[in-house]
Amino acid sequence: MKILRLYEAKYPHIQVFQNETNIGGEANFTKCIQNMEGEYAAIYHADDVYMPTIVEEEVKFLINNLDCNSVSTSGYEIDDKSIIIGQRFTPLNLEKYAKFNQIELCTKIQ
């Protein structure tokens, strides 16, 4: 949290929210969505490691695809030494998720 608070102090458009207790994934996402402001908003997880260009690539994609209102990422699973031990990919066919949304790794909601 110390590093996040430094960024929050340096960049007024960044807001960091921390729950006093573990409220669970669904309640946490709801709280994040309720606090979103601005043209773009992102939810990142404290226990994940992100590629250095993730924000740039996601915003660029949204700018170039105005009919799209959200993005998600694929990801690698790594061990405690940062060795890739698996991978998770966003499905290419999203039709089956039209009624039941269980897509993992969402990093942006607009």
C-alpha positions in Angstrom: 0.0 0.0 0.0 2.9 2.3 0.6 3.8 2.5 -3.1 0.2 2.9 -4.1 -0.2 5.8 -1.7 2.9 7.5 -3.2 1.4 7.2 -6.7 -2.0 8.5 -5.3 -0.2 11.5 -3.8 1.8 12.2 -7.0 -1.1 11.7 -9.5 -4.4 13.3 -8.5 -6.4 11.2 -11.0 -5.3 7.9 -9.2 -7.5 6.8 -6.3 -6.6 3.9 -4.1 -9.3 2.2 -2.1 -8.6 -0.4 0.6 -11.2 -2.4 2.5 -10.8 -2.8 6.2 -11.8 -6.4 6.0 -12.0 -9.0 3.2 -15.4 -8.4 1.6 -15.1 -11.0 -1.1 -14.6 -10.8 -4.8 -18.1 -9.9 -5.9 -18.6 -7.2 -3.3 -15.1 -5.8 -4.1 -15.9 -5.5 -7.8 -19.2 -3.8 -7.1 -17.5 -1.3 -4.8 -14.8 -0.6 -7.5 -17.5 0.0 -10.1 -19.4 2.3 -7.8 -16.3 4.4 -7.2 -15.2 4.7 -10.9 -14.9 8.1 -12.4 -13.5 9.5 -15.7 -13.2 8.3 -19.2 -11.3 5.1 -18.3 -11.2 3.0 -15.2 -9.3 -0.2 -14.3 -9.4 -2.8 -11.6 -6.0 -4.4 -10.8 -5.4 -7.1 -8.3 -2.7 -6.8 -5.6 -1.6 -10.4 -5.9 -1.1 -10.2 -9.7 2.0 -9.1 -11.7 1.3 -7.1 -14.9 3.2 -6.5 -18.0 4.7 -2.9 -18.1 2.6 -1.9 -21.1 -0.8 -3.3 -20.0 -2.5 0.1 -19.5 -1.1 1.6 -22.7 -2.2 -1.4 -24.7 -5.7 -1.5 -23.2 -6.4 2.2 -23.8 -5.0 2.0 -27.3 -7.3 -0.9 -28.1 -10.3 1.0 -26.8 -9.4 4.1 -28.7 -9.1 2.0 -31.9 -12.3 0.0 -31.2 -15.0 2.5 -30.3 -17.7 -0.2 -30.4 -16.0 -2.0 -27.5 -16.6 -0.9 -24.0 -14.3 -3.2 -22.0 -11.2 -5.3 -22.3 -9.8 -8.3 -20.6 -6.5 -10.0 -20.7 -5.0 -13.4 -21.0 -2.4 -14.3 -18.4 0.4 -16.5 -17.4 0.5 -18.4 -14.1 3.9 -18.1 -12.4 5.5 -19.6 -9.4 7.3 -17.8 -6.6 10.4 -17.4 -8.8 8.4 -15.9 -11.7 8.7 -19.0 -13.8 5.7 -19.5 -16.1 3.9 -22.7 -15.0 0.6 -22.2 -16.8 -1.5 -19.8 -18.8 -5.1 -18.6 -18.9 -6.6 -17.2 -22.1 -9.8 -15.3 -22.6 -12.1 -17.4 -24.7 -12.5 -16.3 -28.4 -16.1 -17.4 -28.6 -18.0 -15.4 -26.0 -21.5 -16.4 -27.1 -21.9 -19.0 -24.3 -21.3 -16.1 -21.8 -24.2 -14.0 -23.0 -26.5 -15.3 -20.2 -23.9 -16.3 -17.6 -20.7 -14.2 -17.3 -17.8 -16.0 -15.7 -14.9 -14.5 -17.6 -11.8 -14.2 -15.5 -9.0 -11.6 -15.7 -11.2 -8.6 -16.4 -9.0 -5.5 -16.0 -11.1 -2.7 -17.4 -14.7 -1.7 -17.2 -16.0 1.5 -18.8 
